[in-house]
């Protein structure tokens, strides 16, 4: 069992890369800044890139993109179902639902598939922002991290 805010796979990677300092007295604020000012903007850049790719009307290219998206979302589902991803504040069930929906769109919708998947990705981003506001995962972080 792990704390919802600390000592999980994601934070340990951030500690090793020196994006977060385990000894910081402002670890919650640092995580909040990293989420809102790094994670969210990068995800929006990926969204715009994906939307841009949806505008390429080459059928072979779109089939290739659908295959890549199916692979990416399938790996996402496997990761979300693993024990390693159980220690995060966001809803794994919501992300799994969106991943399954994206895969089904890639399989069954042939026209504008990547555009529809872009909308699913936008729903994931907005869901993360809404969950972060509602759950306030960065406020309850104490200095427990220095003891871990």
DSSP file (Angstrom, degrees, kcal/mol; ACC not computed):
  #  RESIDUE AA STRUCTURE BP1 BP2  ACC     N-H-->O    O-->H-N    N-H-->O    O-->H-N    TCO  KAPPA ALPHA  PHI   PSI    X-CA   Y-CA   Z-CA
    1    1 A X              0   0    0      0, 0.0     2,-0.3     0, 0.0    86,-0.0   0.000 360.0 360.0 360.0 145.5    0.0    0.0    0.0
    2    2 A X        -     0   0    0     84,-0.1     2,-0.1     2,-0.0     5,-0.1  -0.906 360.0 -94.5-134.0 162.1    1.2    3.5   -0.7
    3    3 A X        -     0   0    0      3,-0.5     3,-0.1    -2,-0.3     0, 0.0  -0.442  33.8-124.9 -70.1 149.4    0.3    7.0    0.1
    4    4 A X  S    S+     0   0    0      1,-0.2    85,-0.2    -2,-0.1    -1,-0.1   0.739 106.2  34.0 -69.5 -20.4   -1.8    8.7   -2.6
    5    5 A X  S    S+     0   0    0      1,-0.1     2,-0.3    83,-0.1    -1,-0.2   0.588 117.2  34.5-111.3 -12.4    0.6   11.6   -2.9
    6    6 A X  S    S+     0   0    0      1,-0.2    -3,-0.5    -3,-0.1    -1,-0.1  -0.949  94.7  31.6-146.7 159.1    4.1   10.2   -2.4
    7    7 A X  S    S+     0   0    0     -2,-0.3     2,-0.3     1,-0.2    -1,-0.2   0.910  81.0 127.4  60.9  47.8    6.4    7.2   -2.9
    8    8 A X  S  > S-     0   0    0     -3,-0.1     4,-2.7    -6,-0.1     5,-0.2  -0.775  75.6 -92.8-124.6 173.9    4.8    6.0   -6.1
    9    9 A X  H  > S+     0   0    0     75,-0.5     4,-1.7    -2,-0.3     5,-0.1   0.890 121.1  46.6 -54.8 -46.7    6.2    5.2   -9.5
   10   10 A X  H  > S+     0   0    0      1,-0.2     4,-2.1     2,-0.2    -1,-0.2   0.937 114.3  44.9 -67.4 -47.7    5.7    8.6  -11.0
   11   11 A X  H  > S+     0   0    0      1,-0.2     4,-2.7     2,-0.2    -1,-0.2   0.900 109.5  56.3 -64.7 -39.3    7.1   10.6   -8.1
   12   12 A X  H  X S+     0   0    0     -4,-2.7     4,-2.3     1,-0.2    -1,-0.2   0.882 107.9  48.8 -60.8 -36.9   10.1    8.3   -7.8
   13   13 A X  H  X S+     0   0    0     -4,-1.7     4,-2.1    -5,-0.2    -1,-0.2   0.922 111.4  49.5 -65.3 -43.6   10.9    9.0  -11.5
   14   14 A X  H  <>S+     0   0    0     -4,-2.1     5,-2.4     1,-0.2     6,-1.5   0.863 110.7  50.3 -64.6 -35.5   10.5   12.8  -10.9
   15   15 A X  H ><5S+     0   0    0     -4,-2.7     3,-1.4     3,-0.2    -1,-0.2   0.934 110.5  49.0 -64.9 -46.2   12.8   12.5   -7.8
   16   16 A X  H 3<5S+     0   0    0     -4,-2.3    -2,-0.2     1,-0.3    -1,-0.2   0.845 112.4  47.8 -63.9 -34.0   15.5   10.6   -9.8
   17   17 A X  T 3<5S-     0   0    0     -4,-2.1    -1,-0.3    -5,-0.1    -2,-0.2   0.424 113.2-120.8 -85.4   1.3   15.3   13.2  -12.6
   18   18 A X  T < 5S+     0   0    0     -3,-1.4    -3,-0.2     2,-0.2    -2,-0.1   0.751  79.5 123.5  62.3  27.3   15.6   16.0  -10.1
   19   19 A X  S   <S+     0   0    0     -5,-2.4     2,-0.3    -6,-0.2    -4,-0.2   0.745  80.7  29.7 -80.6 -26.6   12.2   17.5  -11.2
   20   20 A X  S    S-     0   0    0     -6,-1.5     2,-0.6    -9,-0.1    -2,-0.2  -0.961  77.9-137.3-129.1 149.3   11.1   17.2   -7.6
   21   21 A X    >   -     0   0    0     -2,-0.3     3,-1.8     1,-0.1     9,-0.1  -0.936   6.1-153.2-108.6 117.4   13.1   17.3   -4.4
   22   22 A X  T 3  S+     0   0    0     -2,-0.6   126,-0.1     1,-0.3    -1,-0.1   0.775  96.5  51.2 -58.7 -27.4   12.1   14.6   -1.9
   23   23 A X  T 3  S+     0   0    0    122,-0.1    -1,-0.3   123,-0.1   123,-0.1   0.458  82.6 125.8 -90.2  -1.9   13.3   16.9    1.0
   24   24 A X    X   -     0   0    0     -3,-1.8     3,-0.7     1,-0.1   121,-0.1  -0.262  54.6-150.8 -64.3 141.4   11.4   20.0   -0.1
   25   25 A X  T 3  S+     0   0    0      1,-0.2     3,-0.2     2,-0.1    -1,-0.1   0.600 100.6  49.7 -81.4 -12.7    9.1   21.6    2.4
   26   26 A X  T 3>  +     0   0    0      1,-0.1     4,-2.6     2,-0.1    -1,-0.2  -0.179  68.3 133.0-115.9  37.7    6.9   22.8   -0.6
   27   27 A X  H <> S+     0   0    0     -3,-0.7     4,-2.6     1,-0.2     5,-0.2   0.879  72.0  52.8 -60.6 -39.8    6.6   19.4   -2.3
   28   28 A X  H  > S+     0   0    0    113,-0.3     4,-2.3     2,-0.2    -1,-0.2   0.922 111.5  45.8 -60.9 -44.6    2.9   19.8   -2.8
   29   29 A X  H  > S+     0   0    0      2,-0.2     4,-2.7     1,-0.2    -2,-0.2   0.890 112.2  51.6 -66.2 -39.6    3.4   23.2   -4.5
   30   30 A X  H  X S+     0   0    0     -4,-2.6     4,-2.3     2,-0.2    -2,-0.2   0.914 111.6  46.7 -63.7 -42.6    6.2   21.9   -6.6
   31   31 A X  H  X S+     0   0    0     -4,-2.6     4,-2.3     2,-0.2    -2,-0.2   0.899 112.0  51.2 -65.3 -40.2    4.0   19.0   -7.8
   32   32 A X  H  X S+     0   0    0     -4,-2.3     4,-2.9    -5,-0.2     5,-0.3   0.937 111.4  47.0 -62.0 -47.3    1.1   21.3   -8.5
   33   33 A X  H  X S+     0   0    0     -4,-2.7     4,-2.8     1,-0.2     5,-0.3   0.903 111.6  51.4 -61.1 -42.3    3.4   23.6  -10.6
   34   34 A X  H  X>S+     0   0    0     -4,-2.3     5,-2.5    -5,-0.2     4,-1.1   0.900 113.6  45.2 -62.1 -40.9    4.8   20.6  -12.5
   35   35 A X  I  <>S+     0   0    0     -4,-2.3     5,-2.5     3,-0.2     6,-0.2   0.966 121.8  34.5 -67.1 -53.3    1.3   19.4  -13.2
   36   36 A X  I  <5S+     0   0    0     -4,-2.9     5,-0.3     1,-0.2    -2,-0.2   0.822 128.0  34.3 -76.0 -31.3   -0.2   22.7  -14.3
   37   37 A X  I  <5S+     0   0    0     -4,-2.8    -1,-0.2    -5,-0.3    -3,-0.2   0.502 133.8  18.0-107.5  -4.2    2.8   24.3  -16.0
   38   38 A X  I  X5S+     0   0    0     -4,-1.1     4,-2.1    -5,-0.3     5,-0.2   0.612 124.9  41.6-125.0 -58.4    4.5   21.3  -17.5
   39   39 A X  I  ><S+     0   0    0     -5,-2.5     4,-2.4     2,-0.2     5,-0.2   0.945 117.7  44.9 -61.1 -52.4    2.2   18.3  -17.8
   40   40 A X  H  ><S+     0   0    0     -5,-2.5     4,-2.3     1,-0.2     5,-0.2   0.932 114.2  47.9 -64.0 -47.6   -0.9   20.1  -19.0
   41   41 A X  H  > S+     0   0    0     -5,-0.3     4,-2.3     1,-0.2    -1,-0.2   0.900 112.5  50.0 -60.9 -37.8    0.9   22.3  -21.6
   42   42 A X  H  X S+     0   0    0     -4,-2.1     4,-2.4     2,-0.2    -1,-0.2   0.913 110.4  49.9 -65.3 -40.9    2.7   19.3  -23.0
   43   43 A X  H  X S+     0   0    0     -4,-2.4     4,-2.2    -5,-0.2    -2,-0.2   0.884 110.1  50.5 -65.3 -37.4   -0.5   17.4  -23.2
   44   44 A X  H  X S+     0   0    0     -4,-2.3     4,-2.5     2,-0.2    -2,-0.2   0.893 108.9  51.9 -67.1 -38.1   -2.2   20.4  -25.0
   45   45 A X  H  X S+     0   0    0     -4,-2.3     4,-2.3     2,-0.2    -2,-0.2   0.920 110.6  48.3 -61.4 -42.5    0.8   20.5  -27.5
   46   46 A X  H  X S+     0   0    0     -4,-2.4     4,-2.9     2,-0.2    -2,-0.2   0.889 109.7  53.5 -62.9 -38.8    0.3   16.8  -28.1
   47   47 A X  H  X S+     0   0    0     -4,-2.2     4,-2.8     2,-0.2    -2,-0.2   0.935 110.1  45.8 -60.9 -47.5   -3.4   17.4  -28.6
   48   48 A X  H  X S+     0   0    0     -4,-2.5     4,-2.5     2,-0.2    -1,-0.2   0.877 113.0  51.1 -65.4 -36.7   -2.8   20.1  -31.2
   49   49 A X  H  X S+     0   0    0     -4,-2.3     4,-2.3     2,-0.2    -2,-0.2   0.936 111.9  46.6 -63.1 -46.7   -0.2   17.9  -32.9
   50   50 A X  H  X S+     0   0    0     -4,-2.9     4,-1.5     2,-0.2    -2,-0.2   0.908 112.1  50.4 -62.3 -42.7   -2.7   15.0  -33.0
   51   51 A X  H  X S+     0   0    0     -4,-2.8     4,-0.6     1,-0.2    -1,-0.2   0.908 109.2  52.2 -61.9 -41.0   -5.4   17.4  -34.3
   52   52 A X  H >< S+     0   0    0     -4,-2.5     3,-1.1     1,-0.2     4,-0.3   0.903 107.4  51.7 -60.7 -41.8   -3.0   18.5  -37.0
   53   53 A X  H >< S+     0   0    0     -4,-2.3     3,-1.2     1,-0.3    -1,-0.2   0.811 101.0  63.0 -64.7 -29.0   -2.3   14.9  -38.1
   54   54 A X  H 3< S+     0   0    0     -4,-1.5    -1,-0.3     1,-0.2    61,-0.2   0.728  94.5  62.2 -68.3 -19.4   -6.1   14.4  -38.4
   55   55 A X  T << S+     0   0    0     -3,-1.1     2,-0.6    -4,-0.6    -1,-0.2   0.597  77.1  99.2 -83.4 -11.2   -6.1   17.0  -41.1
   56   56 A X    <   -     0   0    0     -3,-1.2     6,-0.0    -4,-0.3    -3,-0.0  -0.681  60.4-162.0 -76.9 119.3   -3.9   15.0  -43.4
   57   57 A X        +     0   0    0     -2,-0.6     2,-0.5     4,-0.1    -1,-0.1   0.239  45.1 125.6 -94.3  13.7   -6.3   13.3  -45.8
   58   58 A X     >  -     0   0    0      1,-0.2     4,-2.4     2,-0.0     5,-0.2  -0.637  52.2-150.5 -74.4 119.8   -4.1   10.5  -47.0
   59   59 A X  H  > S+     0   0    0     -2,-0.5     4,-2.2     1,-0.2     5,-0.2   0.875  94.5  50.3 -62.3 -40.4   -6.0    7.3  -46.4
   60   60 A X  H  > S+     0   0    0      2,-0.2     4,-2.1     1,-0.2    -1,-0.2   0.916 111.7  48.6 -63.8 -42.9   -2.8    5.1  -46.0
   61   61 A X  H  > S+     0   0    0      1,-0.2     4,-2.6     2,-0.2    -2,-0.2   0.901 110.4  51.1 -63.9 -41.3   -1.4    7.6  -43.5
   62   62 A X  H  X S+     0   0    0     -4,-2.4     4,-2.5     2,-0.2    -1,-0.2   0.874 108.9  50.9 -65.6 -37.5   -4.7    7.7  -41.6
   63   63 A X  H  X S+     0   0    0     -4,-2.2     4,-2.1     2,-0.2    -1,-0.2   0.914 110.4  50.0 -63.9 -41.9   -4.7    3.9  -41.4
   64   64 A X  H  X S+     0   0    0     -4,-2.1     4,-2.3     2,-0.2    -2,-0.2   0.930 110.9  49.3 -60.6 -46.3   -1.2    4.0  -40.1
   65   65 A X  H  X S+     0   0    0     -4,-2.6     4,-2.9     1,-0.2     5,-0.2   0.904 108.1  53.5 -61.2 -42.0   -2.2    6.5  -37.4
   66   66 A X  H  X S+     0   0    0     -4,-2.5     4,-2.5     1,-0.2    -1,-0.2   0.918 109.4  49.1 -58.8 -42.8   -5.2    4.4  -36.4
   67   67 A X  H  X S+     0   0    0     -4,-2.1     4,-2.1     2,-0.2    -2,-0.2   0.912 111.8  48.1 -62.8 -43.0   -2.8    1.5  -35.8
   68   68 A X  H  X S+     0   0    0     -4,-2.3     4,-2.7     2,-0.2    -2,-0.2   0.920 112.1  49.6 -63.3 -43.7   -0.4    3.6  -33.8
   69   69 A X  H  X S+     0   0    0     -4,-2.9     4,-2.8     2,-0.2     5,-0.3   0.897 108.6  52.1 -64.4 -40.7   -3.3    5.0  -31.7
   70   70 A X  H  X S+     0   0    0     -4,-2.5     4,-2.2    -5,-0.2    -1,-0.2   0.932 112.3  46.8 -59.5 -44.7   -4.7    1.5  -31.0
   71   71 A X  H  X S+     0   0    0     -4,-2.1     4,-2.5     2,-0.2     5,-0.2   0.936 113.2  48.0 -62.6 -47.5   -1.2    0.4  -29.9
   72   72 A X  H  X S+     0   0    0     -4,-2.7     4,-2.1     1,-0.2    -2,-0.2   0.923 115.2  44.1 -61.2 -46.1   -0.7    3.5  -27.6
   73   73 A X  H  X S+     0   0    0     -4,-2.8     4,-2.2     2,-0.2    -1,-0.2   0.841 111.5  53.9 -71.5 -31.7   -4.1    3.2  -26.0
   74   74 A X  H  X S+     0   0    0     -4,-2.2     4,-2.2    -5,-0.3    -2,-0.2   0.932 110.4  46.3 -65.4 -44.8   -3.8   -0.6  -25.6
   75   75 A X  H  X S+     0   0    0     -4,-2.5     4,-2.5     1,-0.2    -2,-0.2   0.886 110.4  55.1 -63.0 -38.3   -0.4   -0.1  -23.7
   76   76 A X  H  X S+     0   0    0     -4,-2.1     4,-2.9    -5,-0.2    -2,-0.2   0.916 107.1  49.2 -59.7 -44.2   -2.1    2.7  -21.7
   77   77 A X  H  X S+     0   0    0     -4,-2.2     4,-1.9     2,-0.2    -2,-0.2   0.926 110.5  50.1 -62.3 -44.6   -4.9    0.3  -20.6
   78   78 A X  H  X S+     0   0    0     -4,-2.2     4,-0.8     1,-0.2    -1,-0.2   0.924 113.3  46.4 -59.8 -44.1   -2.3   -2.3  -19.6
   79   79 A X  H >< S+     0   0    0     -4,-2.5     3,-0.8     1,-0.2     6,-0.5   0.921 111.1  51.3 -65.3 -43.3   -0.4    0.2  -17.6
   80   80 A X  H 3< S+     0   0    0     -4,-2.9    -1,-0.2     1,-0.2    -2,-0.2   0.802 110.8  49.4 -65.2 -28.0   -3.5    1.6  -15.9
   81   81 A X  H 3< S+     0   0    0     -4,-1.9    -1,-0.2    -5,-0.2    -2,-0.2   0.616  93.9  98.0 -83.8 -13.0   -4.6   -1.9  -14.9
   82   82 A X  S X< S-     0   0    0     -3,-0.8     3,-1.0    -4,-0.8     4,-0.0  -0.308  85.1-118.4 -74.0 159.9   -1.1   -2.7  -13.4
   83   83 A X  G >  S+     0   0    0      1,-0.2     3,-1.3     2,-0.1     4,-0.2   0.744 107.8  72.0 -67.0 -23.1   -0.4   -2.4   -9.7
   84   84 A X  G 3  S+     0   0    0      1,-0.3   -75,-0.5     2,-0.1     3,-0.4   0.766  96.2  48.9 -66.4 -25.1    2.2    0.3  -10.5
   85   85 A X  G X  S+     0   0    0     -3,-1.0     3,-0.6    -6,-0.5    -1,-0.3   0.250  82.8  93.5-101.0  14.8   -0.4    2.9  -11.4
   86   86 A X  T <  S+     0   0    0     -3,-1.3    -1,-0.2     1,-0.2    -2,-0.1   0.569  71.8  70.1 -82.1  -8.2   -2.7    2.5   -8.3
   87   87 A X  T 3  S+     0   0    0     -3,-0.4     2,-0.3    -4,-0.2    -1,-0.2  -0.011  76.6 101.1-103.6  30.4   -1.1    5.2   -6.3
   88   88 A X    <   -     0   0    0     -3,-0.6     4,-0.2     2,-0.2   -83,-0.1  -0.784  69.3-131.9-114.5 159.3   -2.2    8.3   -8.3
   89   89 A X  S    S+     0   0    0     -2,-0.3    -1,-0.1   -85,-0.2   -84,-0.1   0.729  79.8  89.1 -82.0 -22.9   -5.0   10.7   -7.6
   90   90 A X  S    S-     0   0    0      1,-0.1     2,-0.8     2,-0.0    -2,-0.2  -0.362  91.4 -95.8 -77.1 160.3   -6.6   10.7  -11.0
   91   91 A X     >  -     0   0    0      1,-0.2     4,-1.9    36,-0.1     5,-0.2  -0.630  29.5-170.2 -81.3 109.8   -9.2    8.2  -11.9
   92   92 A X  H  > S+     0   0    0     -2,-0.8     4,-2.8     1,-0.2     5,-0.2   0.869  89.0  58.0 -63.2 -35.5   -7.8    5.1  -13.6
   93   93 A X  H  > S+     0   0    0      2,-0.2     4,-2.5     1,-0.2    -1,-0.2   0.904 105.9  48.3 -62.3 -41.7  -11.3    4.0  -14.4
   94   94 A X  H  > S+     0   0    0      2,-0.2     4,-2.4     1,-0.2    -1,-0.2   0.927 113.7  46.6 -63.4 -45.9  -12.0    7.2  -16.3
   95   95 A X  H  X S+     0   0    0     -4,-1.9     4,-2.2     2,-0.2    -2,-0.2   0.872 111.9  50.7 -66.9 -37.0   -8.8    6.9  -18.2
   96   96 A X  H  X S+     0   0    0     -4,-2.8     4,-2.7     2,-0.2     5,-0.2   0.926 109.7  51.1 -64.8 -43.9   -9.4    3.2  -19.0
   97   97 A X  H  X S+     0   0    0     -4,-2.5     4,-2.4     1,-0.2    -2,-0.2   0.932 111.9  46.4 -57.5 -47.1  -12.9    4.1  -20.3
   98   98 A X  H  X S+     0   0    0     -4,-2.4     4,-2.4     2,-0.2    -1,-0.2   0.879 111.8  51.8 -64.3 -37.4  -11.5    6.8  -22.5
   99   99 A X  H  X S+     0   0    0     -4,-2.2     4,-2.3     2,-0.2    -2,-0.2   0.918 111.0  46.6 -65.3 -43.6   -8.8    4.5  -23.8
  100  100 A X  H  X S+     0   0    0     -4,-2.7     4,-2.5     2,-0.2    -2,-0.2   0.913 112.1  51.4 -64.1 -42.1  -11.3    1.8  -24.6
  101  101 A X  H  X S+     0   0    0     -4,-2.4     4,-2.3    -5,-0.2    -2,-0.2   0.909 109.6  49.9 -61.0 -42.6  -13.5    4.4  -26.4
  102  102 A X  H  X S+     0   0    0     -4,-2.4     4,-2.4     2,-0.2    -1,-0.2   0.906 110.6  49.7 -63.5 -41.9  -10.5    5.6  -28.4
  103  103 A X  H  X S+     0   0    0     -4,-2.3     4,-2.0     2,-0.2    -2,-0.2   0.928 110.8  49.6 -62.8 -44.5   -9.7    2.0  -29.5
  104  104 A X  H  X S+     0   0    0     -4,-2.5     4,-2.9     1,-0.2     5,-0.3   0.894 110.3  50.6 -62.7 -39.2  -13.3    1.4  -30.5
  105  105 A X  H  X S+     0   0    0     -4,-2.3     4,-2.3     1,-0.2    -1,-0.2   0.926 109.9  50.7 -62.4 -43.7  -13.3    4.6  -32.5
  106  106 A X  H  < S+     0   0    0     -4,-2.4    -2,-0.2     1,-0.2    -1,-0.2   0.850 116.6  41.2 -63.0 -34.0  -10.1    3.6  -34.3
  107  107 A X  H  < S+     0   0    0     -4,-2.0    -2,-0.2    -5,-0.2    -1,-0.2   0.911 126.4  28.0 -80.0 -43.9  -11.6    0.2  -35.1
  108  108 A X  H  < S+     0   0    0     -4,-2.9     2,-0.6    -5,-0.2    -3,-0.2   0.664 107.8  66.9-101.3 -18.0  -15.1    1.1  -36.2
  109  109 A X     <  +     0   0    0     -4,-2.3    -1,-0.1    -5,-0.3     4,-0.1  -0.920  48.1 174.0-110.0 120.7  -15.0    4.6  -37.5
  110  110 A X        +     0   0    0     -2,-0.6     2,-0.4     2,-0.1     3,-0.4   0.749  60.9  71.3 -95.4 -28.0  -13.0    5.1  -40.7
  111  111 A X  S    S-     0   0    0      1,-0.2    -1,-0.0     2,-0.1     0, 0.0  -0.785 117.8 -10.4 -94.3 131.0  -13.8    8.7  -41.5
  112  112 A X  S  > S+     0   0    0     -2,-0.4     4,-2.0   -58,-0.1    -1,-0.2   0.776  82.1 152.9  57.5  30.7  -12.2   11.4  -39.3
  113  113 A X  H  >  +     0   0    0     -3,-0.4     4,-2.3     1,-0.2     5,-0.2   0.925  68.9  48.5 -56.1 -49.8  -10.9    8.8  -36.8
  114  114 A X  H  > S+     0   0    0      1,-0.2     4,-2.0     2,-0.2    -1,-0.2   0.844 108.5  55.3 -66.1 -33.0   -8.0   10.8  -35.6
  115  115 A X  H  > S+     0   0    0    -61,-0.2     4,-1.6     2,-0.2    -1,-0.2   0.937 109.3  46.7 -61.6 -46.6  -10.1   13.9  -35.1
  116  116 A X  H  X S+     0   0    0     -4,-2.0     4,-1.8     1,-0.2    -2,-0.2   0.877 110.9  51.7 -64.9 -37.2  -12.5   11.9  -32.8
  117  117 A X  H  X S+     0   0    0     -4,-2.3     4,-2.6     1,-0.2    -1,-0.2   0.856 104.1  58.6 -67.0 -33.4   -9.6   10.5  -30.9
  118  118 A X  H  X S+     0   0    0     -4,-2.0     4,-2.3     1,-0.2    -1,-0.2   0.898 104.6  50.6 -59.6 -39.8   -8.3   14.1  -30.5
  119  119 A X  H  X S+     0   0    0     -4,-1.6     4,-2.3     2,-0.2    -2,-0.2   0.904 108.8  51.1 -64.6 -41.2  -11.6   14.8  -28.7
  120  120 A X  H  X S+     0   0    0     -4,-1.8     4,-1.8     2,-0.2    -2,-0.2   0.918 110.0  49.8 -60.5 -43.3  -11.1   11.8  -26.5
  121  121 A X  H  X S+     0   0    0     -4,-2.6     4,-2.2     1,-0.2    -2,-0.2   0.892 108.7  52.3 -63.9 -39.6   -7.7   13.1  -25.6
  122  122 A X  H  X S+     0   0    0     -4,-2.3     4,-2.9     1,-0.2     5,-0.3   0.907 107.0  53.2 -61.1 -41.4   -9.1   16.5  -24.8
  123  123 A X  H  X S+     0   0    0     -4,-2.3     4,-2.4     1,-0.2    -1,-0.2   0.872 107.8  51.7 -60.8 -36.8  -11.6   14.8  -22.5
  124  124 A X  H  X S+     0   0    0     -4,-1.8     4,-2.2     2,-0.2    -2,-0.2   0.923 111.6  46.0 -64.9 -44.8   -8.7   13.1  -20.7
  125  125 A X  H  X S+     0   0    0     -4,-2.2     4,-2.2     2,-0.2    -2,-0.2   0.953 115.7  44.7 -63.6 -50.0   -6.9   16.5  -20.3
  126  126 A X  H  X S+     0   0    0     -4,-2.9     4,-2.8     1,-0.2     5,-0.2   0.882 111.3  54.6 -63.8 -37.5  -10.0   18.3  -19.0
  127  127 A X  H  X S+     0   0    0     -4,-2.4     4,-2.7    -5,-0.3    -1,-0.2   0.905 108.3  49.5 -60.6 -41.8  -10.9   15.3  -16.8
  128  128 A X  H  X S+     0   0    0     -4,-2.2     4,-2.1     2,-0.2    -2,-0.2   0.902 112.1  47.3 -63.7 -41.6   -7.4   15.6  -15.2
  129  129 A X  H  X S+     0   0    0     -4,-2.2     4,-1.9     2,-0.2    -2,-0.2   0.936 113.8  47.1 -65.0 -46.4   -7.8   19.3  -14.6
  130  130 A X  H  X S+     0   0    0     -4,-2.8     4,-2.7     1,-0.2     5,-0.2   0.918 112.6  49.3 -62.4 -43.9  -11.3   18.9  -13.1
  131  131 A X  H  X S+     0   0    0     -4,-2.7     4,-3.2     1,-0.2     5,-0.4   0.890 109.1  53.0 -62.8 -38.0  -10.1   16.0  -10.9
  132  132 A X  H  X S+     0   0    0     -4,-2.1     4,-1.1     1,-0.2     5,-0.3   0.862 112.9  44.1 -66.7 -34.0   -7.1   18.1   -9.7
  133  133 A X  H  < S+     0   0    0     -4,-1.9    -2,-0.2     2,-0.2    -1,-0.2   0.915 119.6  41.6 -73.3 -43.8   -9.4   21.0   -8.7
  134  134 A X  H  < S+     0   0    0     -4,-2.7    -2,-0.2    -5,-0.2    -3,-0.2   0.920 123.5  35.6 -70.9 -45.4  -12.0   18.7   -7.1
  135  135 A X  H  < S-     0   0    0     -4,-3.2    -3,-0.2    -5,-0.2    -1,-0.2   0.697  86.5-151.1 -85.6 -20.0   -9.7   16.3   -5.3
  136  136 A X    >X  +     0   0    0     -4,-1.1     3,-1.0    -5,-0.4     4,-0.7   0.930  23.3 174.8  48.7  56.6   -7.0   18.9   -4.4
  137  137 A X  T 34 S+     0   0    0     -5,-0.3    -1,-0.1     1,-0.2    -4,-0.1   0.661  70.3  55.6 -69.5 -14.4   -4.2   16.3   -4.4
  138  138 A X  T >4 S+     0   0    0     -6,-0.3     3,-0.6     1,-0.1    -1,-0.2   0.636  96.0  64.1 -93.5 -14.2   -1.4   18.8   -3.9
  139  139 A X  T <4 S+     0   0    0     -3,-1.0    -2,-0.2     1,-0.2    -1,-0.1   0.813  96.5  54.1 -79.0 -30.8   -2.8   20.4   -0.7
  140  140 A X  T 3< S+     0   0    0     -4,-0.7     2,-0.6  -112,-0.1    -1,-0.2   0.287  76.7 118.7 -91.2  11.8   -2.5   17.4    1.6
  141  141 A X    <   +     0   0    0     -3,-0.6  -113,-0.3  -136,-0.1     2,-0.1  -0.683  40.1 177.7 -84.8 119.3    1.1   16.6    0.9
  142  142 A X    >   -     0   0    0     -2,-0.6     3,-0.8  -115,-0.1  -115,-0.1  -0.313  50.1 -80.4-105.0-168.7    3.1   16.8    4.1
  143  143 A X  G >  S+     0   0    0      1,-0.2     3,-1.3    -2,-0.1     4,-0.5   0.129  91.0 115.5 -83.1  22.5    6.8   16.2    4.8
  144  144 A X  G >>  +     0   0    0      1,-0.3     3,-1.5     2,-0.2     4,-0.7   0.814  64.9  71.2 -56.0 -28.8    6.2   12.5    5.0
  145  145 A X  G X4 S+     0   0    0     -3,-0.8     3,-0.9     1,-0.3    -1,-0.3   0.824  86.8  60.7 -62.1 -32.2    8.4   12.3    2.0
  146  146 A X  G <4 S+     0   0    0     -3,-1.3    -1,-0.3     1,-0.2    -2,-0.2   0.746 104.0  51.4 -68.8 -20.3   11.5   13.1    3.9
  147  147 A X  G <4        0   0    0     -3,-1.5    -1,-0.2    -4,-0.5    -2,-0.2   0.628 360.0 360.0 -87.7 -13.9   10.9    9.9    6.0
  148  148 A X    <<        0   0    0     -3,-0.9    -1,-0.2    -4,-0.7    -2,-0.2   0.473 360.0 360.0 -82.9 360.0   10.6    7.6    3.0
